[in-house]
Amino acid sequence: MKERNVLRDLIREGKPTIGTHLFSQWPGMVELVGYSGTMDYIEFSGQYAPYDLFSLENFGRALDIFDHLSAMMKLDQEPRTYLAERAVGSGIQNLLFAEIRNLDDAKEAIAAIKPTTPEHGGRVGAASTRDNAYVHPGLSLQEFVRRRSEGVLALMIEKKTAVEQLEEILGTGKIDMVQFGAADYSMTVGLPGEYTHPKIKEAERYTIDTAIKMGVRPRVELSRWEDAQPYIDMGVIDFCIGSDVGSFYEYCKDQGEGIAKALGK
């Protein structure tokens, strides 16, 4: 069981955070990221990738090897409460909720990650899960509540209605991090794929500026670190860079084209 939540500690200390995406659940990939020594956390992109409950626990075990590394899981819209419980119970301490449309969706996400105490107001009860050593109570119940309450709650702000209700959503005081999703947002305003359209860029800038104003960390996804500077200039210090599938695709494309050209193919 991982006692320290690296991502939470860095946010609490006001320090930058750097993550990367994995679609693979192979524990060896987790270890490779850990051995690189450059990442603070891994986002398992569970909204897109196949997995089962056994693989989630093995993912969590691989994380435990590295004191400097934590994890986040990106969850489907439904069933968000079930998926949140299984992810955190497996040792993935932090959650990114996709498909947030409005304040009610945000409140559902809050309830799915927070303990069921008067202070936290969530739905998470005592559990005989891996993060509690399987044997209830593997930890003291006070320690269990503390650890569960430390989970970083991140939201995708990727719908027109979510951008319109952003101040209400962030005003809950329970959100730690938000990320603007240009792809989904462009669809909801009738401009699918037009990521450089002024309306899309304006919504992204509004999301970032509003989050910073309200004390919430805006996170940005990038394929390459060289693209970070415009966001750093806006005040962004949280980035999630690249993915296993993206990197392998680019390698195959580049190297395959190169050798094909050398062979005259």
C-alpha positions as CSV (number, residue, x, y, z in Angstrom):
1,M,0.0,0.0,0.0
2,K,1.3,3.4,-0.9
3,E,1.2,5.7,2.1
4,R,2.3,8.9,0.4
5,N,0.2,10.6,-2.3
6,V,2.9,12.4,-4.3
7,L,0.5,14.3,-6.5
8,R,-1.4,15.6,-3.4
9,D,1.8,16.6,-1.7
10,L,3.1,18.6,-4.7
11,I,-0.2,20.4,-5.1
12,R,-0.3,21.2,-1.4
13,E,3.3,22.6,-1.6
14,G,2.4,24.7,-4.7
15,K,4.9,22.9,-6.9
16,P,4.6,21.9,-10.6
17,T,3.5,18.4,-11.5
18,I,4.4,16.3,-14.5
19,G,2.6,13.2,-15.6
20,T,2.3,10.9,-18.6
21,H,-0.4,8.7,-20.0
22,L,-0.5,4.9,-20.2
23,F,-3.1,2.9,-22.1
24,S,-1.3,-0.3,-21.2
25,Q,-2.0,-2.0,-17.9
26,W,1.3,-4.1,-18.0
27,P,3.1,-3.4,-14.7
28,G,6.4,-3.3,-16.7
29,M,5.3,-0.1,-18.3
30,V,4.6,1.4,-14.8
31,E,8.1,0.4,-13.8
32,L,9.7,1.9,-16.9
33,V,8.0,5.3,-16.1
34,G,9.2,4.9,-12.5
35,Y,12.8,4.1,-13.5
36,S,12.9,7.2,-15.7
37,G,12.7,9.3,-12.6
38,T,11.1,12.2,-14.4
39,M,7.4,11.8,-13.8
40,D,5.4,12.6,-10.7
41,Y,2.5,10.5,-11.7
42,I,1.0,8.2,-14.4
43,E,-2.5,8.7,-15.7
44,F,-4.0,5.4,-16.7
45,S,-6.4,6.4,-19.5
46,G,-9.1,4.0,-18.5
47,Q,-11.8,5.8,-20.5
48,Y,-10.1,4.5,-23.6
49,A,-8.1,1.4,-22.7
50,P,-9.2,-2.2,-21.8
51,Y,-8.6,-3.4,-18.3
52,D,-9.9,-5.7,-15.6
53,L,-9.9,-5.5,-11.8
54,F,-6.9,-7.8,-11.5
55,S,-4.9,-5.6,-13.8
56,L,-5.8,-2.5,-11.8
57,E,-4.4,-4.1,-8.6
58,N,-1.2,-5.1,-10.3
59,F,-0.9,-1.6,-11.7
60,G,-1.1,-0.4,-8.1
61,R,1.5,-2.9,-6.9
62,A,4.0,-1.7,-9.5
63,L,3.4,1.9,-8.3
64,D,4.3,0.9,-4.8
65,I,7.9,0.2,-5.9
66,F,8.5,4.0,-6.4
67,D,8.3,6.5,-3.6
68,H,8.4,9.4,-6.1
69,L,5.5,8.2,-8.2
70,S,1.7,8.2,-7.8
71,A,-1.2,7.6,-10.3
72,M,-4.4,8.9,-11.6
73,M,-7.1,7.1,-13.5
74,K,-9.4,8.7,-16.1
75,L,-12.9,7.3,-15.7
76,D,-15.8,6.9,-18.0
77,Q,-18.9,9.0,-17.2
78,E,-20.8,5.9,-16.0
79,P,-20.7,4.0,-13.7
80,R,-18.5,6.7,-12.2
81,T,-19.0,5.7,-8.5
82,Y,-18.3,2.0,-9.1
83,L,-15.2,2.8,-11.2
84,A,-13.9,5.3,-8.7
85,E,-14.2,2.8,-5.8
86,R,-12.4,0.1,-7.8
87,A,-9.6,2.4,-9.0
88,V,-8.8,3.9,-5.6
89,G,-9.3,0.6,-3.8
90,S,-6.6,-0.9,-6.2
91,G,-4.1,1.8,-5.2
92,I,-4.7,4.5,-7.8
93,Q,-5.2,7.4,-5.4
94,N,-6.3,10.2,-7.8
95,L,-9.1,10.4,-10.3
96,L,-9.9,12.3,-13.4
97,F,-13.6,12.4,-14.2
98,A,-14.6,12.7,-17.9
99,E,-17.7,14.0,-19.5
100,I,-18.6,16.6,-16.9
101,R,-21.5,18.6,-18.2
102,N,-22.8,20.7,-15.3
103,L,-22.7,21.3,-11.6
104,D,-24.7,18.1,-10.8
105,D,-22.1,16.0,-12.6
106,A,-19.3,17.7,-10.6
107,K,-21.2,16.9,-7.4
108,E,-21.5,13.3,-8.4
109,A,-17.8,13.1,-9.0
110,I,-17.1,14.7,-5.6
111,A,-19.4,12.1,-3.9
112,A,-17.7,9.3,-5.8
113,I,-14.2,10.0,-4.4
114,K,-14.8,11.5,-0.9
115,P,-15.5,9.6,2.3
116,T,-19.0,9.4,3.8
117,T,-18.3,11.7,6.7
118,P,-20.0,15.0,7.6
119,E,-16.8,16.9,6.8
120,H,-16.3,15.4,3.3
121,G,-19.9,14.6,2.3
122,G,-19.0,11.8,0.0
123,R,-20.3,8.2,-0.6
124,V,-17.1,6.3,0.1
125,G,-17.6,3.9,3.1
126,A,-15.2,1.6,4.9
127,A,-13.9,-1.0,2.5
128,S,-11.9,-4.3,2.5
129,T,-9.9,-3.3,-0.6
130,R,-6.3,-3.4,-1.4
131,D,-5.7,0.2,-0.1
132,N,-7.0,-1.0,3.2
133,A,-4.9,-4.2,3.3
134,Y,-8.0,-6.2,2.4
135,V,-8.8,-6.9,6.0
136,H,-11.3,-4.4,7.3
137,P,-10.0,-2.4,9.1
138,G,-6.5,-3.0,7.8
139,L,-5.8,0.6,8.8
140,S,-7.4,2.5,11.5
141,L,-10.7,3.9,10.2
142,Q,-9.3,7.4,10.9
143,E,-6.3,6.7,8.7
144,F,-8.5,5.2,6.0
145,V,-10.7,8.3,5.9
146,R,-7.6,10.5,5.8
147,R,-6.1,8.7,2.9
148,R,-9.3,8.6,0.9
149,S,-9.8,12.3,1.5
150,E,-6.3,13.0,0.1
151,G,-7.2,11.8,-3.3
152,V,-6.8,14.5,-6.0
153,L,-10.1,15.2,-7.8
154,A,-9.7,16.4,-11.4
155,L,-12.4,17.2,-13.9
156,M,-12.5,17.3,-17.6
157,I,-14.1,20.6,-18.7
158,E,-15.0,19.6,-22.2
159,K,-18.6,20.5,-22.7
160,K,-20.2,23.9,-23.6
161,T,-22.4,23.7,-20.6
162,A,-19.5,22.9,-18.2
163,V,-17.6,25.9,-19.4
164,E,-20.8,28.0,-18.9
165,Q,-21.1,26.7,-15.3
166,L,-17.4,26.7,-14.5
167,E,-17.5,29.2,-11.7
168,E,-20.3,27.2,-10.0
169,I,-18.4,24.0,-10.4
170,L,-15.2,25.4,-9.0
171,G,-17.2,27.2,-6.3
172,T,-17.9,23.8,-4.6
173,G,-14.4,24.1,-3.1
174,K,-13.8,20.4,-3.6
175,I,-12.1,20.4,-7.1
176,D,-8.3,20.2,-7.2
177,M,-7.6,20.3,-10.9
178,V,-9.4,20.9,-14.2
179,Q,-8.4,20.2,-17.8
180,F,-10.0,21.8,-20.8
181,G,-10.9,19.2,-23.5
182,A,-10.8,20.8,-26.9
183,A,-12.0,17.8,-28.8
184,D,-15.3,17.3,-27.0
185,Y,-15.8,21.1,-26.6
186,S,-15.4,21.6,-30.3
187,M,-18.1,19.0,-30.9
188,T,-20.5,20.6,-28.4
189,V,-20.3,24.0,-30.1
190,G,-20.6,22.6,-33.7
191,L,-16.9,23.0,-34.6
192,P,-15.6,19.4,-34.5
193,G,-11.9,19.3,-34.8
194,E,-11.4,23.0,-35.3
195,Y,-9.0,23.3,-32.4
196,T,-7.5,26.6,-33.4
197,H,-10.8,28.3,-34.0
198,P,-11.1,31.5,-31.9
199,K,-14.1,30.2,-30.0
200,I,-12.2,27.1,-28.9
201,K,-9.1,29.0,-27.9
202,E,-11.2,31.5,-26.1
203,A,-12.9,28.8,-24.0
204,E,-9.6,27.2,-23.2
205,R,-8.2,30.5,-22.0
206,Y,-11.3,31.2,-20.0
207,T,-11.0,27.8,-18.3
208,I,-7.4,28.3,-17.4
209,D,-7.8,31.9,-16.2
210,T,-10.9,31.1,-14.2
211,A,-9.3,28.1,-12.5
212,I,-6.3,30.0,-11.5
213,K,-8.4,32.9,-10.2
214,M,-10.4,30.5,-8.1
215,G,-7.5,28.6,-6.7
216,V,-7.8,25.4,-8.8
217,R,-4.9,23.9,-10.8
218,P,-5.5,23.9,-14.6
219,R,-3.7,20.9,-16.2
220,V,-2.7,20.8,-19.9
221,E,-2.1,17.7,-22.0
222,L,0.7,17.9,-24.6
223,S,2.4,15.6,-27.0
224,R,5.7,17.3,-26.7
225,W,7.2,19.4,-23.9
226,E,8.3,22.0,-26.4
227,D,4.7,23.1,-26.7
228,A,4.4,24.1,-23.1
229,Q,5.7,27.6,-23.0
230,P,2.5,29.5,-24.1
231,Y,0.7,27.7,-21.2
232,I,3.5,28.4,-18.8
233,D,3.1,32.0,-19.7
234,M,-0.6,31.8,-18.7
235,G,0.4,30.4,-15.3
236,V,0.0,26.7,-15.9
237,I,2.4,24.5,-13.9
238,D,0.6,21.1,-14.3
239,F,1.2,19.0,-17.5
240,C,0.5,15.5,-18.6
241,I,2.9,14.7,-21.5
242,G,2.6,12.0,-24.2
243,S,1.3,8.5,-24.1
244,D,2.6,5.0,-24.7
245,V,0.3,4.5,-27.7
246,G,1.2,7.9,-29.2
247,S,4.9,7.4,-28.8
248,F,4.9,3.9,-30.3
249,Y,2.8,5.2,-33.3
250,E,5.2,8.0,-33.9
251,Y,8.2,5.6,-33.7
252,C,6.6,3.2,-36.1
253,K,5.6,5.9,-38.6
254,D,9.0,7.6,-38.5
255,Q,11.2,4.5,-38.6
256,G,9.0,2.6,-41.0
257,E,9.0,5.5,-43.5
258,G,12.8,5.9,-43.1
259,I,13.6,2.2,-43.8
260,A,11.1,2.0,-46.6
261,K,12.7,5.0,-48.3
262,A,16.2,3.5,-47.9
263,L,14.9,0.3,-49.5
264,G,13.2,2.2,-52.3
265,K,9.9,0.8,-51.3
